[in-house]
Amino acid sequence: MAGALSEPVYRAVLIFTSREAAKEFAESDPYYLNGLVRSYVIRKWNAVIGPGVESK
């Protein structure tokens, strides 16, 4: 899942199944490799509803 933020317009959120998958995507992204994207941040995502979330 991915999408651009409304504010600030130069940011986006992409959701991956693992930290490793996110890092692999970011470091092989052509925009990153060619300097159009200069940095990225990987943050832990805590799902609270939806597929794969256990109910207690």
MOPAC internal coordinates of N, CA, C and O (Angstrom, degrees):
PM7 1SCF
backbone

  N    0.0000 0     0.00 0     0.00 0    0    0    0
  C    1.4298 1     0.00 0     0.00 0    1    0    0
  C    1.5231 1   107.46 1     0.00 0    2    1    0
  O    1.2310 1   120.53 1   -39.27 1    3    2    1
  N    1.3142 1   116.59 1   140.73 1    3    2    1
  C    1.4531 1   120.90 1  -179.47 1    5    3    2
  C    1.5189 1   110.11 1  -156.55 1    6    5    3
  O    1.2310 1   121.09 1   -24.40 1    7    6    5
  N    1.3209 1   115.53 1   155.60 1    7    6    5
  C    1.4527 1   119.98 1   176.37 1    9    7    6
  C    1.5159 1   111.34 1  -173.10 1   10    9    7
  O    1.2310 1   121.33 1   -23.52 1   11   10    9
  N    1.3245 1   115.06 1   156.48 1   11   10    9
  C    1.4574 1   121.26 1   178.24 1   13   11   10
  C    1.5256 1   109.47 1   -85.05 1   14   13   11
  O    1.2310 1   120.92 1   -32.72 1   15   14   13
  N    1.3195 1   115.85 1   147.28 1   15   14   13
  C    1.4556 1   120.85 1   175.76 1   17   15   14
  C    1.5308 1   109.60 1   -83.26 1   18   17   15
  O    1.2310 1   120.63 1   -30.36 1   19   18   17
  N    1.3123 1   116.39 1   149.64 1   19   18   17
  C    1.4685 1   120.59 1   175.18 1   21   19   18
  C    1.5200 1   110.37 1   -72.85 1   22   21   19
  O    1.2310 1   120.52 1   141.23 1   23   22   21
  N    1.3314 1   116.61 1   -38.77 1   23   22   21
  C    1.4629 1   122.82 1   179.19 1   25   23   22
  C    1.5170 1   108.58 1  -140.54 1   26   25   23
  O    1.2310 1   117.91 1   -55.27 1   27   26   25
  N    1.2471 1   121.59 1   124.73 1   27   26   25
  C    1.4516 1   126.39 1    -9.86 1   29   27   26
  C    1.5283 1   110.23 1   -75.93 1   30   29   27
  O    1.2310 1   120.50 1   -32.02 1   31   30   29
  N    1.3122 1   116.65 1   147.98 1   31   30   29
  C    1.4610 1   121.86 1  -173.00 1   33   31   30
  C    1.5240 1   113.58 1   -68.78 1   34   33   31
  O    1.2310 1   119.86 1   165.40 1   35   34   33
  N    1.2989 1   117.87 1   -14.60 1   35   34   33
  C    1.4655 1   121.18 1  -179.06 1   37   35   34
  C    1.5338 1   112.47 1   -92.93 1   38   37   35
  O    1.2310 1   119.76 1  -165.16 1   39   38   37
  N    1.3259 1   118.07 1    14.84 1   39   38   37
  C    1.4644 1   121.73 1   179.43 1   41   39   38
  C    1.5208 1   110.84 1  -121.05 1   42   41   39
  O    1.2310 1   121.12 1   -22.24 1   43   42   41
  N    1.3223 1   115.45 1   157.76 1   43   42   41
  C    1.4578 1   121.58 1   177.85 1   45   43   42
  C    1.5229 1   108.86 1  -144.76 1   46   45   43
  O    1.2310 1   121.04 1   -16.65 1   47   46   45
  N    1.3138 1   115.62 1   163.35 1   47   46   45
  C    1.4588 1   122.16 1   176.23 1   49   47   46
  C    1.5222 1   107.26 1  -123.14 1   50   49   47
  O    1.2310 1   120.58 1   -51.86 1   51   50   49
  N    1.3141 1   116.50 1   128.14 1   51   50   49
  C    1.4572 1   122.77 1   176.06 1   53   51   50
  C    1.5183 1   107.13 1  -124.82 1   54   53   51
  O    1.2310 1   119.87 1   -44.55 1   55   54   53
  N    1.3166 1   117.85 1   135.45 1   55   54   53
  C    1.4619 1   121.68 1  -177.70 1   57   55   54
  C    1.5272 1   108.80 1  -113.41 1   58   57   55
  O    1.2310 1   120.98 1   -52.53 1   59   58   57
  N    1.3291 1   115.73 1   127.47 1   59   58   57
  C    1.4537 1   122.83 1  -179.41 1   61   59   58
  C    1.5183 1   110.00 1  -120.35 1   62   61   59
  O    1.2310 1   120.40 1   -14.53 1   63   62   61
  N    1.3101 1   116.84 1   165.47 1   63   62   61
  C    1.4585 1   121.61 1  -179.27 1   65   63   62
  C    1.5253 1   112.85 1   -82.00 1   66   65   63
  O    1.2310 1   120.06 1   166.10 1   67   66   65
  N    1.3305 1   117.49 1   -13.90 1   67   66   65
  C    1.4663 1   119.97 1   178.43 1   69   67   66
  C    1.5190 1   109.95 1  -154.33 1   70   69   67
  O    1.2310 1   121.35 1   -21.40 1   71   70   69
  N    1.3191 1   115.02 1   158.60 1   71   70   69
  C    1.4663 1   121.32 1   176.28 1   73   71   70
  C    1.5296 1   110.20 1   -61.66 1   74   73   71
  O    1.2310 1   120.77 1   140.97 1   75   74   73
  N    1.3159 1   116.14 1   -39.03 1   75   74   73
  C    1.4609 1   121.14 1  -179.33 1   77   75   74
  C    1.5256 1   111.06 1   -63.15 1   78   77   75
  O    1.2310 1   120.49 1   137.54 1   79   78   77
  N    1.3375 1   116.67 1   -42.46 1   79   78   77
  C    1.4700 1   120.72 1   178.92 1   81   79   78
  C    1.5261 1   110.66 1   -63.39 1   82   81   79
  O    1.2310 1   120.36 1   140.16 1   83   82   81
  N    1.3253 1   116.91 1   -39.84 1   83   82   81
  C    1.4670 1   120.99 1   178.75 1   85   83   82
  C    1.5234 1   110.41 1   -64.21 1   86   85   83
  O    1.2310 1   120.27 1   134.16 1   87   86   85
  N    1.3227 1   117.08 1   -45.84 1   87   86   85
  C    1.4642 1   121.49 1  -179.30 1   89   87   86
  C    1.5242 1   111.20 1   -64.25 1   90   89   87
  O    1.2310 1   120.45 1   137.09 1   91   90   89
  N    1.3326 1   116.74 1   -42.91 1   91   90   89
  C    1.4652 1   120.91 1   178.68 1   93   91   90
  C    1.5269 1   110.80 1   -61.26 1   94   93   91
  O    1.2310 1   120.52 1   136.28 1   95   94   93
  N    1.3372 1   116.62 1   -43.72 1   95   94   93
  C    1.4619 1   120.42 1   178.31 1   97   95   94
  C    1.5211 1   110.50 1   -61.74 1   98   97   95
  O    1.2310 1   120.54 1   129.22 1   99   98   97
  N    1.3271 1   116.57 1   -50.78 1   99   98   97
  C    1.4648 1   121.02 1  -176.39 1  101   99   98
  C    1.5204 1   111.86 1   -60.01 1  102  101   99
  O    1.2310 1   120.24 1   134.76 1  103  102  101
  N    1.3030 1   117.15 1   -45.24 1  103  102  101
  C    1.4642 1   120.26 1  -174.63 1  105  103  102
  C    1.5259 1   113.68 1   -77.34 1  106  105  103
  O    1.2310 1   119.97 1   167.52 1  107  106  105
  N    1.3362 1   117.66 1   -12.48 1  107  106  105
  C    1.4632 1   119.79 1   176.02 1  109  107  106
  C    1.5250 1   112.18 1  -107.72 1  110  109  107
  O    1.2310 1   120.38 1  -178.36 1  111  110  109
  N    1.3343 1   116.88 1     1.64 1  111  110  109
  C    1.4607 1   121.76 1  -179.86 1  113  111  110
  C    1.5259 1   110.61 1   -67.83 1  114  113  111
  O    1.2310 1   119.65 1   -51.80 1  115  114  113
  N    1.3341 1   118.28 1   128.20 1  115  114  113
  C    1.4668 1   120.25 1  -179.23 1  117  115  114
  C    1.5316 1   113.69 1   -58.56 1  118  117  115
  O    1.2310 1   120.04 1   145.87 1  119  118  117
  N    1.3240 1   117.53 1   -34.13 1  119  118  117
  C    1.4654 1   119.95 1   178.24 1  121  119  118
  C    1.5301 1   110.57 1   -64.55 1  122  121  119
  O    1.2310 1   120.59 1   140.38 1  123  122  121
  N    1.3242 1   116.47 1   -39.62 1  123  122  121
  C    1.4725 1   120.86 1   177.75 1  125  123  122
  C    1.5300 1   110.44 1   -70.25 1  126  125  123
  O    1.2310 1   120.74 1   134.16 1  127  126  125
  N    1.3209 1   116.19 1   -45.84 1  127  126  125
  C    1.4639 1   120.51 1  -177.63 1  129  127  126
  C    1.5236 1   112.54 1   -62.76 1  130  129  127
  O    1.2310 1   120.46 1   150.32 1  131  130  129
  N    1.3364 1   116.73 1   -29.68 1  131  130  129
  C    1.4634 1   120.57 1  -178.06 1  133  131  130
  C    1.5267 1   113.73 1  -101.79 1  134  133  131
  O    1.2310 1   120.47 1  -168.44 1  135  134  133
  N    1.3269 1   116.71 1    11.56 1  135  134  133
  C    1.4504 1   120.49 1   172.37 1  137  135  134
  C    1.5191 1   117.05 1    83.09 1  138  137  135
  O    1.2310 1   119.60 1  -178.88 1  139  138  137
  N    1.3277 1   118.37 1     1.12 1  139  138  137
  C    1.4680 1   119.59 1   177.41 1  141  139  138
  C    1.5200 1   110.67 1   -71.85 1  142  141  139
  O    1.2310 1   120.29 1   144.72 1  143  142  141
  N    1.3278 1   117.05 1   -35.28 1  143  142  141
  C    1.4633 1   122.99 1   170.67 1  145  143  142
  C    1.5185 1   105.36 1  -106.91 1  146  145  143
  O    1.2310 1   120.47 1   -61.05 1  147  146  145
  N    1.3295 1   116.70 1   118.95 1  147  146  145
  C    1.4691 1   120.15 1  -173.82 1  149  147  146
  C    1.5168 1   113.83 1   -93.13 1  150  149  147
  O    1.2310 1   120.23 1   160.97 1  151  150  149
  N    1.3269 1   117.17 1   -19.03 1  151  150  149
  C    1.4585 1   118.90 1  -179.70 1  153  151  150
  C    1.5207 1   109.55 1  -156.43 1  154  153  151
  O    1.2310 1   121.39 1   -14.74 1  155  154  153
  N    1.3094 1   114.95 1   165.26 1  155  154  153
  C    1.4579 1   121.37 1   175.42 1  157  155  154
  C    1.5199 1   108.37 1  -147.64 1  158  157  155
  O    1.2310 1   121.17 1   -21.17 1  159  158  157
  N    1.3228 1   115.37 1   158.83 1  159  158  157
  C    1.4576 1   121.94 1   179.02 1  161  159  158
  C    1.5164 1   107.36 1  -128.83 1  162  161  159
  O    1.2310 1   120.82 1   -47.82 1  163  162  161
  N    1.3231 1   116.03 1   132.18 1  163  162  161
  C    1.4655 1   121.12 1   174.95 1  165  163  162
  C    1.5189 1   107.27 1  -107.75 1  166  165  163
  O    1.2310 1   121.06 1   -56.37 1  167  166  165
  N    1.3244 1   115.58 1   123.63 1  167  166  165
  C    1.4642 1   120.81 1   179.13 1  169  167  166
  C    1.5131 1   109.22 1  -124.86 1  170  169  167
  O    1.2310 1   120.89 1   -31.06 1  171  170  169
  N    1.3067 1   115.90 1   148.94 1  171  170  169
  C    1.4632 1   121.60 1   177.71 1  173  171  170
  C    1.5235 1   109.13 1   -69.57 1  174  173  171
  O    1.2310 1   120.94 1   -41.42 1  175  174  173
  N    1.3107 1   115.80 1   138.58 1  175  174  173
  C    1.4566 1   123.53 1  -179.86 1  177  175  174
  C    1.5125 1   107.91 1  -112.56 1  178  177  175
  O    1.2310 1   120.04 1   -53.11 1  179  178  177
  N    1.3040 1   117.53 1   126.89 1  179  178  177
  C    1.4578 1   122.25 1   177.52 1  181  179  178
  C    1.5251 1   109.13 1  -109.74 1  182  181  179
  O    1.2310 1   120.65 1   -78.16 1  183  182  181
  N    1.3159 1   116.37 1   101.84 1  183  182  181
  C    1.4651 1   120.69 1   178.43 1  185  183  182
  C    1.5265 1   109.30 1   -72.46 1  186  185  183
  O    1.2310 1   120.59 1   -40.78 1  187  186  185
  N    1.3168 1   116.48 1   139.22 1  187  186  185
  C    1.4594 1   120.73 1   179.23 1  189  187  186
  C    1.5329 1   112.82 1  -116.29 1  190  189  187
  O    1.2310 1   120.32 1   158.36 1  191  190  189
  N    1.3304 1   117.00 1   -21.64 1  191  190  189
  C    1.4672 1   121.03 1   173.73 1  193  191  190
  C    1.5200 1   108.30 1  -141.88 1  194  193  191
  O    1.2310 1   120.92 1   -21.99 1  195  194  193
  N    1.3333 1   115.85 1   158.01 1  195  194  193
  C    1.4600 1   120.48 1   175.94 1  197  195  194
  C    1.5079 1   112.13 1   113.46 1  198  197  195
  O    1.2310 1   120.84 1     1.54 1  199  198  197
  N    1.3328 1   115.99 1  -178.46 1  199  198  197
  C    1.4695 1   121.49 1  -179.35 1  201  199  198
  C    1.5288 1   112.18 1   -57.29 1  202  201  199
  O    1.2310 1   120.73 1   -43.23 1  203  202  201
  N    1.2922 1   116.20 1   136.77 1  203  202  201
  C    1.4598 1   121.68 1   177.49 1  205  203  202
  C    1.5099 1   116.35 1    85.64 1  206  205  203
  O    1.2310 1   120.44 1   177.27 1  207  206  205
  N    1.3335 1   116.77 1    -2.73 1  207  206  205
  C    1.4605 1   120.39 1   178.33 1  209  207  206
  C    1.5150 1   108.91 1   -93.95 1  210  209  207
  O    1.2310 1   120.96 1   -55.54 1  211  210  209
  N    1.3207 1   115.77 1   124.46 1  211  210  209
  C    1.4580 1   120.96 1  -179.89 1  213  211  210
  C    1.5141 1   110.23 1   -78.82 1  214  213  211
  O    1.2310 1   120.31 1   -45.09 1  215  214  213
  N    1.3124 1   117.01 1   134.91 1  215  214  213
  C    1.4671 1   119.60 1   174.27 1  217  215  214
  C    1.5228 1   108.81 1   -95.29 1  218  217  215
  O    1.2310 1   120.34 1   -34.77 1  219  218  217
  N    1.3164 1   116.96 1   145.23 1  219  218  217
  C    1.4590 1   120.86 1  -176.99 1  221  219  218
  C    1.5042 1   110.56 1  -116.07 1  222  221  219
  O    1.2310 1   120.10 1   180.00 1  223  222  221

